[in-house]
Amino acid sequence: SSGINAEYGGTEKDRVNCPFYFKTGACTHGDRCSRQHNRPTYSQTVLLNHMYRSPINLSVNPEMQQQGGVPEAQIQSHFDDFFEDIYVEMVDKYGPIEELNICENLGDHLVGNIYIMFKKEEDAQKAVEALNNRWYNSMPIYAELSPVTDFREACCRQYETSECTRGGYCNFLHVKAASKEVRHKLGVDTFGKGRHVMAGSRKSGSSGRRSSPGRRRRY
């Protein structure tokens, strides 16, 4: 009945709507899911599908793997450059944002996903329309409005306490943290830390930033 669906909407007990799509904006079954993926017609949150390409996922060189893979410092430096690129571009082109969350999950439906929560729904809509006609690093951008509004529900609690046993194939978001240096450089102090569940509620984002003149843009 509609009453049951209203009470259990977005939970495992809701047999109509997919709880994973409702909470994370992504589902391992994709379009083959037996439950509905209700795509929002308006939202503050934009999802950029599979846009972040971690050096970990690109290190297919057997020699590199024998040496223990990509050094952590190199991974963080690459991520910080990417985080700054995305943040500056979104704020400059489309408007102030409240969240920028970049996944380091490995599952096909979450790998490289970027969630951007704008302060205004109209800015999110403007971003989706523009970004679907743009490329980054010679790859097309796939943008859509996302149902995610509360990242405490979307993020993995165990990952934030280093206890997630599913690793990169967890179905909840594993949000990678930007370094303190790049967050300070951008004037961002309320997000980018990779902490949502354990950090409690946060209602307002930082609108200030300091751009980085002379950075090579890849758009």
VOPAGU-2260 file (C-alpha; in pm, 1 decimal, decimal comma):
REM VOPAGU-2260
SITE   aa  ch    i         X         Y         Z
SITE  SER   A    0       0,0       0,0       0,0
SITE  SER   A    1     104,0     361,6     -38,9
SITE  GLY   A    2     107,8     396,1     340,8
SITE  ILE   A    3     365,1     120,3     374,9
SITE  ASN   A    4     579,1     269,3      99,5
SITE  ALA   A    5     566,6     610,2     268,2
SITE  GLU   A    6     670,3     459,5     601,4
SITE  TYR   A    7     949,6     241,0     464,3
SITE  GLY   A    8    1057,7     459,0     169,4
SITE  GLY   A    9    1425,5     407,3      85,1
SITE  THR   A   10    1472,4     119,4     332,2
SITE  GLU   A   11    1513,8    -256,5     284,6
SITE  LYS   A   12    1145,2    -300,6     378,4
SITE  ASP   A   13    1041,1     -88,3      80,1
SITE  ARG   A   14     983,4    -350,0    -192,5
SITE  VAL   A   15     921,3     -89,0    -461,4
SITE  ASN   A   16    1207,2     162,4    -435,3
SITE  CYS   A   17    1577,2      69,5    -433,1
SITE  PRO   A   18    1732,8     161,3     -94,1
SITE  PHE   A   19    2086,1     181,2    -233,6
SITE  TYR   A   20    1990,0     419,6    -512,2
SITE  PHE   A   21    1789,9     627,3    -263,3
SITE  LYS   A   22    2086,8     654,1     -22,6
SITE  THR   A   23    2386,9     663,2    -256,9
SITE  GLY   A   24    2251,4     756,5    -599,5
SITE  ALA   A   25    2403,8     435,6    -740,2
SITE  CYS   A   26    2314,4      66,5    -744,7
SITE  THR   A   27    2521,9    -240,8    -825,6
SITE  HIS   A   28    2237,9    -375,7   -1043,9
SITE  GLY   A   29    2203,9     -56,1   -1248,4
SITE  ASP   A   30    1907,3     -56,6   -1486,2
SITE  ARG   A   31    1856,2    -429,7   -1417,7
SITE  CYS   A   32    1756,9    -362,4   -1056,1
SITE  SER   A   33    1420,0    -515,3    -960,5
SITE  ARG   A   34    1329,5    -201,7    -761,3
SITE  GLN   A   35    1267,2     149,1    -886,6
SITE  HIS   A   36    1536,4     414,0    -921,9
SITE  ASN   A   37    1341,7     737,0    -884,1
SITE  ARG   A   38    1562,5     992,3   -1054,6
SITE  PRO   A   39    1504,5    1341,1    -913,2
SITE  THR   A   40    1377,7    1620,5   -1135,1
SITE  TYR   A   41    1543,3    1874,8    -906,1
SITE  SER   A   42    1818,4    1841,5    -645,6
SITE  GLN   A   43    2111,2    2029,4    -495,9
SITE  THR   A   44    2337,2    1731,0    -563,8
SITE  VAL   A   45    2508,3    1647,7    -892,9
SITE  LEU   A   46    2672,2    1310,8    -961,8
SITE  LEU   A   47    2962,2    1295,5   -1206,6
SITE  ASN   A   48    2981,9     927,6   -1299,7
SITE  HIS   A   49    3321,5     752,0   -1289,7
SITE  MET   A   50    3516,4    1072,8   -1346,8
SITE  TYR   A   51    3798,0    1033,5   -1092,1
SITE  ARG   A   52    4065,7     796,0   -1213,2
SITE  SER   A   53    4291,6     697,0    -927,4
SITE  PRO   A   54    4654,3     601,7    -999,1
SITE  ILE   A   55    4573,4     277,8    -812,6
SITE  ASN   A   56    4321,6     178,0   -1079,4
SITE  LEU   A   57    4558,6     280,1   -1358,5
SITE  SER   A   58    4866,8      94,5   -1227,9
SITE  VAL   A   59    4845,1    -209,0   -1454,6
SITE  ASN   A   60    5221,2    -214,2   -1507,1
SITE  PRO   A   61    5342,2    -552,2   -1363,2
SITE  GLU   A   62    5675,4    -394,5   -1266,6
SITE  MET   A   63    5494,5    -128,0   -1064,0
SITE  GLN   A   64    5284,2    -395,3    -892,2
SITE  GLN   A   65    5596,1    -594,6    -799,8
SITE  GLN   A   66    5733,5    -283,0    -632,6
SITE  GLY   A   67    5426,7    -262,1    -410,1
SITE  GLY   A   68    5210,7     -42,3    -629,4
SITE  VAL   A   69    5182,1     335,2    -639,6
SITE  PRO   A   70    5334,3     521,2    -339,8
SITE  GLU   A   71    5073,7     674,1    -106,4
SITE  ALA   A   72    5227,7    1020,9    -135,6
SITE  GLN   A   73    5189,2    1007,4    -514,9
SITE  ILE   A   74    4825,5     896,7    -483,4
SITE  GLN   A   75    4747,6    1182,7    -242,1
SITE  SER   A   76    4923,4    1441,7    -455,4
SITE  HIS   A   77    4731,7    1328,1    -764,1
SITE  PHE   A   78    4405,4    1338,0    -568,0
SITE  ASP   A   79    4472,1    1685,4    -423,4
SITE  ASP   A   80    4536,4    1825,5    -773,0
SITE  PHE   A   81    4213,1    1668,0    -895,1
SITE  PHE   A   82    4011,0    1789,3    -593,1
SITE  GLU   A   83    4136,7    2144,8    -650,5
SITE  ASP   A   84    4063,5    2128,4   -1024,0
SITE  ILE   A   85    3704,8    2016,4    -966,9
SITE  TYR   A   86    3635,1    2254,8    -678,7
SITE  VAL   A   87    3764,5    2565,8    -855,5
SITE  GLU   A   88    3585,5    2478,7   -1179,8
SITE  MET   A   89    3249,0    2412,7   -1012,4
SITE  VAL   A   90    3253,1    2729,6    -802,1
SITE  ASP   A   91    3380,2    2951,5   -1083,3
SITE  LYS   A   92    3139,4    2822,8   -1348,3
SITE  TYR   A   93    2822,3    2721,7   -1163,2
SITE  GLY   A   94    2804,5    2859,2    -808,5
SITE  PRO   A   95    2895,2    2798,2    -442,1
SITE  ILE   A   96    2895,2    2440,9    -314,9
SITE  GLU   A   97    2837,4    2278,6      23,7
SITE  GLU   A   98    2996,2    1938,2     -41,3
SITE  LEU   A   99    3252,3    1782,8    -274,9
SITE  ASN   A  100    3282,4    1408,3    -218,7
SITE  ILE   A  101    3502,5    1188,0    -436,1
SITE  CYS   A  102    3475,7     810,1    -401,2
SITE  GLU   A  103    3765,4     569,5    -383,5
SITE  ASN   A  104    3536,8     267,1    -408,7
SITE  LEU   A  105    3630,4       2,2    -664,3
SITE  GLY   A  106    3287,7    -144,2    -747,6
SITE  ASP   A  107    3170,7     -75,1   -1103,1
SITE  HIS   A  108    2873,2     138,3    -995,6
SITE  LEU   A  109    3071,5     364,0    -757,7
SITE  VAL   A  110    3427,3     373,5    -892,0
SITE  GLY   A  111    3542,0     731,0    -953,1
SITE  ASN   A  112    3204,4     884,2    -866,3
SITE  ILE   A  113    3198,8    1251,1    -764,1
SITE  TYR   A  114    2912,9    1403,9    -565,4
SITE  ILE   A  115    2881,7    1783,1    -565,3
SITE  MET   A  116    2616,6    1946,0    -348,7
SITE  PHE   A  117    2548,2    2301,4    -459,1
SITE  LYS   A  118    2392,1    2560,9    -231,6
SITE  LYS   A  119    2116,6    2621,2    -486,5
SITE  GLU   A  120    1914,8    2370,3    -687,9
SITE  GLU   A  121    1920,4    2597,8    -991,5
SITE  ASP   A  122    2302,4    2593,3    -990,5
SITE  ALA   A  123    2298,4    2212,6    -981,4
SITE  GLN   A  124    2062,9    2204,5   -1279,0
SITE  LYS   A  125    2281,2    2451,1   -1467,1
SITE  ALA   A  126    2588,3    2237,5   -1394,9
SITE  VAL   A  127    2427,3    1914,9   -1522,3
SITE  GLU   A  128    2315,7    2076,8   -1846,9
SITE  ALA   A  129    2658,8    2227,5   -1912,4
SITE  LEU   A  130    2878,6    1939,8   -1796,7
SITE  ASN   A  131    2709,4    1682,5   -2019,6
SITE  ASN   A  132    2854,8    1876,4   -2311,4
SITE  ARG   A  133    3207,5    1885,1   -2169,2
SITE  TRP   A  134    3514,7    1662,2   -2149,6
SITE  TYR   A  135    3786,3    1612,6   -1888,3
SITE  ASN   A  136    4124,2    1452,7   -1961,9
SITE  SER   A  137    4000,4    1352,3   -2308,8
SITE  MET   A  138    3697,6    1170,9   -2161,7
SITE  PRO   A  139    3331,3    1280,8   -2182,7
SITE  ILE   A  140    3166,2    1387,3   -1856,5
SITE  TYR   A  141    2842,8    1211,4   -1756,5
SITE  ALA   A  142    2647,9    1428,0   -1511,7
SITE  GLU   A  143    2306,9    1372,9   -1351,8
SITE  LEU   A  144    2103,3    1500,9   -1060,3
SITE  SER   A  145    2137,4    1271,0    -759,3
SITE  PRO   A  146    1884,5    1189,1    -485,5
SITE  VAL   A  147    2158,9    1203,1    -219,2
SITE  THR   A  148    2095,6    1483,5      28,2
SITE  ASP   A  149    2240,4    1339,2     351,7
SITE  PHE   A  150    2592,7    1206,0     313,1
SITE  ARG   A  151    2581,5    1059,9     662,4
SITE  GLU   A  152    2335,0     805,9     517,9
SITE  ALA   A  153    2537,2     752,8     199,8
SITE  CYS   A  154    2881,0     702,8     356,9
SITE  CYS   A  155    3022,7     387,8     515,1
SITE  ARG   A  156    3052,8     418,8     893,5
SITE  GLN   A  157    3302,6     132,6     915,3
SITE  TYR   A  158    3527,3     288,6     651,7
SITE  GLU   A  159    3548,9     609,0     854,9
SITE  THR   A  160    3678,0     407,9    1150,4
SITE  SER   A  161    3907,1     190,3     930,6
SITE  GLU   A  162    3694,8    -117,2    1000,7
SITE  CYS   A  163    3516,0    -184,3     669,4
SITE  THR   A  164    3566,1    -550,6     577,6
SITE  ARG   A  165    3430,0    -511,1     223,2
SITE  GLY   A  166    3714,3    -285,1     114,5
SITE  GLY   A  167    3671,1     -99,7    -212,1
SITE  TYR   A  168    3371,2    -314,5    -306,8
SITE  CYS   A  169    3149,2    -178,4     -30,1
SITE  ASN   A  170    2811,1     -46,8    -152,9
SITE  PHE   A  171    2832,5     264,9      65,2
SITE  LEU   A  172    3054,8     560,0     -19,9
SITE  HIS   A  173    3422,7     554,2      73,4
SITE  VAL   A  174    3501,4     925,9      42,5
SITE  LYS   A  175    3868,9    1010,6       3,8
SITE  ALA   A  176    3997,0    1305,2     207,4
SITE  ALA   A  177    4184,2    1597,4      55,5
SITE  SER   A  178    4498,1    1702,7     240,6
SITE  LYS   A  179    4480,5    1975,7     503,0
SITE  GLU   A  180    4710,9    2186,4     282,8
SITE  VAL   A  181    4482,7    2188,7     -21,0
SITE  ARG   A  182    4172,5    2250,4     190,8
SITE  HIS   A  183    4345,1    2547,4     355,0
SITE  LYS   A  184    4458,3    2676,2      14,4
SITE  LEU   A  185    4098,8    2667,3    -115,0
SITE  GLY   A  186    3951,3    2816,3     202,5
SITE  VAL   A  187    3746,6    2498,6     258,7
SITE  ASP   A  188    3706,3    2391,2     619,9
SITE  THR   A  189    3366,4    2217,2     634,2
SITE  PHE   A  190    3414,3    1938,0     377,2
SITE  GLY   A  191    3682,1    1744,8     193,4
SITE  LYS   A  192    3785,9    1567,6     514,4
SITE  GLY   A  193    3633,2    1232,5     416,5
SITE  ARG   A  194    3427,6    1230,1     738,4
SITE  HIS   A  195    3047,7    1240,6     751,3
SITE  VAL   A  196    2905,1     966,2     969,7
SITE  MET   A  197    3144,7    1023,5    1257,6
SITE  ALA   A  198    3148,0    1401,6    1224,0
SITE  GLY   A  199    2778,1    1446,8    1299,1
SITE  SER   A  200    2549,1    1698,0    1134,7
SITE  ARG   A  201    2673,1    1992,4     934,7
SITE  LYS   A  202    2429,3    2242,2     793,0
SITE  SER   A  203    2637,4    2508,9     625,2
SITE  GLY   A  204    2926,3    2492,5     384,0
SITE  SER   A  205    3217,4    2723,0     318,4
SITE  SER   A  206    3170,1    2964,9      33,4
SITE  GLY   A  207    3513,4    3120,0      46,5
SITE  ARG   A  208    3805,3    2997,9    -158,9
SITE  ARG   A  209    4139,5    3106,7    -284,3
SITE  SER   A  210    4199,1    3011,7    -644,9
SITE  SER   A  211    4532,0    2890,7    -772,9
SITE  PRO   A  212    4648,3    3111,7   -1060,4
SITE  GLY   A  213    4854,3    2942,8   -1325,2
SITE  ARG   A  214    4719,2    2589,9   -1266,8
SITE  ARG   A  215    4693,1    2381,8   -1581,7
SITE  ARG   A  216    4325,6    2310,7   -1641,9
SITE  ARG   A  217    4235,0    1987,4   -1815,9
SITE  TYR   A  218    3882,7    2089,7   -1920,4
